[in-house]
Amino acid sequence: MVFVKRFFSAFLAASILFTGSIQTVQAAMISSAQVAEQAFSAAADQDRARIISALSREDVQVALVARGIDPVQARDRVASLTDEEASTMASQIENSPAGGIIGAIVLIFFVLLLTDILGFTKVYPFTRSVR
């Protein structure tokens, strides 16, 4: 019991001691232009990150090397793009047809077909399960 009282007393003394060292918060007004600039800069950084992640894929790097482009140099060029250029390039990458959605649909079709054949699901009426 004495140990608990000493521990609590030491804890209370330390708490009171450190409450005086808390600094006050300084606040200042920021303009709408500063907020807009930060938001636009953050969006441009995200666009650059998306481009860099696309360039970091192995198949893209193989294609770059096959065309005689150094992947490191390509990343450096992406880093030197202006904010507008990075935004335009990122939107072009996202909107370009790459077969990703078609590949995903085909993959889902085959997974459901396989699960139907194995008897786990019954999605397609034309399949006959092995069970």
KEGUVO-260000 format. One line per field, with one value per residue: residue number from 1; residue in one letter; z, y negated, x of N, C-alpha, C, O in turn. Coordinates in steps of 0.05 Angstrom, whole numbers, always signed. Each point is the difference from the previous one (the first is absolute). Layout:
N
segu: (NUM  ...)
bagu: (a  ...)
n.w: (Z  ...)
n.v: (Y  ...)
n.u: (X  ...)
ca.w: (Z  ...)
ca.v: (Y  ...)
ca.u: (X  ...)
c.w: (Z  ...)
c.v: (Y  ...)
c.u: (X  ...)
o.w: (Z  ...)
o.v: (Y  ...)
o.u: (X  ...)
//
This chain:
131
segu: (1  2  3  4  5  6  7  8  9  10  11  12  13  14  15  16  17  18  19  20  21  22  23  24  25  26  27  28  29  30  31  32  33  34  35  36  37  38  39  40  41  42  43  44  45  46  47  48  49  50  51  52  53  54  55  56  57  58  59  60  61  62  63  64  65  66  67  68  69  70  71  72  73  74  75  76  77  78  79  80  81  82  83  84  85  86  87  88  89  90  91  92  93  94  95  96  97  98  99  100  101  102  103  104  105  106  107  108  109  110  111  112  113  114  115  116  117  118  119  120  121  122  123  124  125  126  127  128  129  130  131)
bagu: (m  v  f  v  k  r  f  f  s  a  f  l  a  a  s  i  l  f  t  g  s  i  q  t  v  q  a  a  m  i  s  s  a  q  v  a  e  q  a  f  s  a  a  a  d  q  d  r  a  r  i  i  s  a  l  s  r  e  d  v  q  v  a  l  v  a  r  g  i  d  p  v  q  a  r  d  r  v  a  s  l  t  d  e  e  a  s  t  m  a  s  q  i  e  n  s  p  a  g  g  i  i  g  a  i  v  l  i  f  f  v  l  l  l  t  d  i  l  g  f  t  k  v  y  p  f  t  r  s  v  r)
n.w: (+0  +28  -5  +18  +44  +12  -2  +30  +38  +0  +7  +42  +27  -7  +21  +44  +11  -6  +40  +30  -1  +23  -38  +2  +0  -30  +8  -36  -6  -11  -26  -17  -1  +39  +14  -17  +18  +40  +0  -10  +34  +29  -14  +6  +41  +10  -14  +24  +36  -9  -4  +37  +19  -18  +15  +36  -23  +21  +8  +37  +40  +10  +16  +44  +30  +7  +32  +27  +20  +5  +15  -2  -38  -7  +22  -19  -33  +13  +10  -40  +8  -38  +24  -20  +0  +38  +6  -22  +17  +35  -11  -11  +34  +22  -21  +15  -44  +36  -8  +13  -23  -36  +4  +9  -35  -26  +15  -4  -40  -9  +14  -22  -35  +8  +9  -39  -24  +17  -25  -15  -44  +7  -19  -6  -25  -16  +40  -8  +32  +18  +14)
n.v: (+24  +22  +45  +24  +9  +34  +43  +15  +15  +41  +34  +9  +23  +44  +23  +7  +36  +40  +1  +4  +45  +2  +20  -43  +2  +15  -38  +26  -44  +25  -8  -28  -42  -22  -19  -40  -36  -15  -27  -44  -27  -13  -34  -41  -17  -18  -43  -34  -13  -29  -43  -25  -14  -38  -39  -7  -16  +39  +7  -21  +20  +34  -11  -8  +34  +18  -26  +31  +21  -37  +43  +13  +17  +43  +30  +10  +30  +43  +18  +13  +38  -18  -37  -39  -14  -20  -44  -32  -11  -29  -44  -21  -14  -37  -38  +2  -1  +17  -12  -42  -35  -13  -24  -43  -28  -13  -35  -42  -20  -16  -43  -35  -15  -26  -44  -23  -14  -36  -29  -23  +2  -34  -2  +31  -23  -30  -19  +22  -2  -16  -39)
n.u: (+16  +28  +3  -34  +2  +27  -15  -29  +19  +18  -29  -14  +28  +1  -31  +4  +26  -19  -20  +31  +6  -39  +14  +11  -44  +31  -21  -5  +1  -35  +34  -31  +17  +1  -38  -12  +20  -16  -36  +5  +13  -32  -26  +17  -4  -41  -6  +17  -24  -34  +11  +5  -38  -17  +16  -26  -36  -9  -44  -14  +6  -28  -41  -2  +1  -40  -18  +18  -35  +25  +0  +43  +16  -10  +25  +39  -3  +0  +40  +16  -23  -16  -7  +9  +43  +15  -11  +24  +40  +0  -5  +38  +26  -11  +13  +42  -9  -19  -42  +8  -16  +23  +37  -7  -8  +34  +24  -17  +7  +41  +6  -17  +25  +36  -7  -3  +36  +20  -24  +34  +8  -28  +41  +32  -29  +29  -4  +38  -31  +38  -18)
ca.w: (+0  +1  -27  -18  +7  -9  -29  -7  +7  -19  -26  +2  +0  -27  -17  +7  -9  -30  -11  -4  -23  -24  -15  -12  -29  -15  -23  -18  -22  -26  -22  -17  -21  +12  +3  -27  -10  +14  -10  -28  +1  +10  -22  -20  +12  -3  -28  -5  +13  -17  -23  +8  +6  -26  -12  +16  -6  -14  -28  -11  -2  -23  -25  -2  -8  -27  -18  +3  +20  +26  +19  +20  -14  -2  +26  +3  -16  +13  +23  -9  -13  +15  +13  -21  -16  +15  +2  -26  -6  +17  -10  -25  +8  +12  -20  -23  +1  +5  +2  +28  +7  -15  +13  +25  -5  -9  +23  +17  -14  +2  +28  +5  -15  +14  +25  -8  -7  +25  +16  +22  -6  -22  -13  -28  -3  -20  +11  +15  +20  +3  +25)
ca.v: (-24  -23  -3  -12  -28  -14  -1  -19  -27  -7  -4  -26  -22  -2  -11  -28  -13  -3  -16  -27  -2  +2  -25  -9  +4  -25  +2  -23  +1  +7  -9  +21  +7  +19  +26  +11  +8  +25  +22  +6  +12  +27  +16  +4  +20  +25  +7  +10  +26  +20  +4  +15  +28  +14  +5  +19  +28  +14  +1  -27  -4  +16  -14  -24  +8  +10  -24  -15  -22  +7  -5  -21  -26  -5  -10  -27  -17  -3  -18  -27  -10  -20  +11  +5  +23  +25  +6  +9  +26  +20  +5  +16  +28  +12  +3  +15  +28  +17  +27  +7  +6  +24  +22  +5  +13  +27  +15  +6  +21  +26  +9  +9  +24  +22  +7  +14  +27  +14  +4  -19  -20  +6  -25  +4  +23  +19  +17  +23  +2  +27  +12)
ca.u: (-16  +18  +11  -20  -2  +24  -2  -21  +10  +20  -14  -15  +20  +10  -22  -2  +25  +0  -22  +10  +18  -15  +0  -25  -2  +0  -17  +2  -19  +11  -17  -12  +19  +19  -14  -4  +27  +8  -17  +8  +27  -3  -12  +21  +17  -13  +1  +28  +3  -13  +16  +24  -8  -4  +27  +15  -8  +21  -6  +5  +29  +10  -8  +17  +27  -2  -1  +25  -3  +10  -22  +8  -2  -28  -9  +11  -16  -26  +4  +3  -24  -15  -24  -20  +8  -3  -28  -9  +11  -13  -27  +2  +7  -24  -22  +8  -9  +23  -9  -2  -27  -8  +14  -13  -26  +5  +9  -23  -16  +12  -1  -28  -4  +14  -14  -25  +7  +7  -24  -1  -21  -17  -5  -6  -18  +10  +21  -8  +20  +11  -11)
c.w: (+0  -27  -19  +6  -9  -31  -9  +6  -20  -27  +1  +0  -28  -18  +5  -11  -30  -11  -5  -25  -26  -14  -11  -30  -14  -25  -17  -23  -25  -22  -15  -22  +10  +2  -28  -11  +13  -11  -29  +0  +10  -22  -21  +10  -2  -29  -7  +12  -16  -25  +7  +6  -26  -13  +15  -5  -19  -30  -14  -3  -22  -26  -4  -10  -29  -20  +3  +20  +26  +20  +21  -13  -3  +27  +5  -16  +12  +24  -9  -14  +17  +11  -21  -18  +14  +2  -27  -6  +17  -9  -26  +7  +10  -21  -24  +2  +3  +2  +29  +8  -14  +12  +27  -4  -9  +23  +18  -13  +4  +29  +7  -15  +14  +26  -6  -7  +24  +19  +24  -4  -23  -14  -29  -3  -19  +10  +15  +21  +3  +25  -5)
c.v: (-25  -5  -13  -30  -16  -3  -21  -28  -9  -6  -27  -23  -4  -13  -30  -15  -5  -16  -29  -3  +3  -27  -6  +4  -27  +5  -25  +4  +9  -8  +24  +9  +20  +28  +13  +10  +26  +24  +8  +14  +29  +18  +6  +21  +28  +10  +11  +27  +22  +6  +17  +29  +15  +6  +21  +29  +13  +1  -26  -5  +17  -14  -25  +8  +10  -23  -18  -23  +11  -6  -21  -27  -7  -10  -28  -20  -5  -19  -29  -11  -22  +13  +6  +23  +26  +8  +11  +28  +22  +6  +16  +29  +14  +5  +16  +29  +18  +29  +9  +9  +25  +24  +7  +14  +29  +17  +7  +22  +27  +11  +10  +26  +24  +7  +14  +29  +17  +3  -19  -21  +10  -26  +4  +25  +21  +18  +24  +5  +29  +14  +15)
c.u: (+17  +13  -19  -3  +24  +0  -20  +9  +21  -13  -14  +20  +12  -20  -2  +25  -1  -23  +8  +16  -16  -1  -27  +2  -1  -17  +4  -20  +16  -20  -12  +19  +20  -12  -3  +27  +9  -17  +8  +27  -3  -12  +21  +20  -12  +1  +28  +4  -14  +16  +25  -7  -6  +26  +15  -9  +20  -5  +4  +30  +12  -7  +17  +28  -1  -1  +24  -2  +9  -22  +7  -3  -30  -12  +10  -17  -28  +3  +3  -24  -13  -25  -21  +7  -3  -29  -11  +10  -14  -28  +0  +6  -25  -21  +8  -10  +24  -8  -3  -28  -9  +13  -13  -27  +4  +10  -23  -18  +12  +0  -28  -6  +13  -15  -27  +6  +7  -23  -2  -22  -17  -8  -9  -18  +11  +22  -12  +22  +10  -10  -25)
o.w: (-13  -9  -16  -18  -10  -11  -18  -16  -8  -14  -20  -13  -8  -17  -19  -9  -9  -24  -17  -10  -22  +13  -6  -12  +9  -14  +10  -6  -5  +4  +2  -8  -14  -5  -3  -13  -14  -4  -6  -16  -9  -2  -11  -15  -6  -5  -14  -12  -3  -8  -15  -6  -2  -13  -11  +9  -17  -16  -23  -20  -14  -18  -23  -18  -15  -23  -11  -1  +9  +2  +9  +13  +2  +0  +11  +9  -1  +4  +15  -10  +25  -7  +1  -7  -12  -2  +0  -10  -9  +1  -5  -14  -6  +1  -17  +21  -16  +5  +5  +14  +11  +3  +6  +15  +9  +3  +9  +13  +6  +5  +13  +11  +1  +6  +16  +9  +2  +20  +17  +19  -12  +4  -8  +11  +0  -15  +10  -7  -8  +3  +18)
o.v: (-20  -23  -17  -16  -22  -21  -16  -19  -23  -19  -15  -20  -23  -16  -16  -23  -21  -7  -13  -22  +0  -20  +18  +0  -18  +20  -22  +22  -8  +1  +22  +23  +18  +20  +24  +20  +18  +22  +24  +19  +18  +23  +22  +17  +20  +24  +20  +18  +22  +23  +18  +18  +24  +21  +12  +19  -13  -3  -1  -11  -10  +0  -6  -13  -4  +3  -22  -19  +22  -23  -15  -19  -24  -19  -16  -22  -22  -16  -18  -23  +0  +23  +21  +16  +20  +24  +19  +17  +22  +23  +17  +18  +23  +20  +6  +12  +0  +18  +24  +20  +16  +22  +24  +19  +18  +24  +23  +17  +19  +24  +21  +17  +22  +24  +16  +18  +24  +15  +4  -10  +20  -10  -13  +21  +23  +16  -1  +3  +19  +24  +11)
o.u: (-6  +4  +8  -2  -3  +7  +6  -5  +0  +9  +1  -6  +4  +6  -3  -3  +9  +0  -11  +4  +13  -7  -16  +21  -15  +3  +3  -8  +22  -24  +10  +0  +8  +13  +4  +1  +11  +11  +1  +5  +14  +8  +1  +10  +14  +3  +3  +13  +11  +1  +7  +15  +6  +3  +19  +14  +12  +19  +9  +9  +18  +17  +8  +11  +19  +8  +1  +16  -8  -9  -17  -9  -7  -16  -15  -5  -11  -18  -7  +1  +3  -7  -13  -17  -9  -7  -15  -15  -5  -9  -17  -10  -5  -15  -17  +0  +18  +17  -5  -4  -15  -12  -1  -7  -14  -8  -1  -10  -15  -3  -3  -14  -12  -2  -9  -15  -6  +2  -17  -12  +6  -22  -19  +7  -9  +11  -22  +23  -14  +4  -12)
//
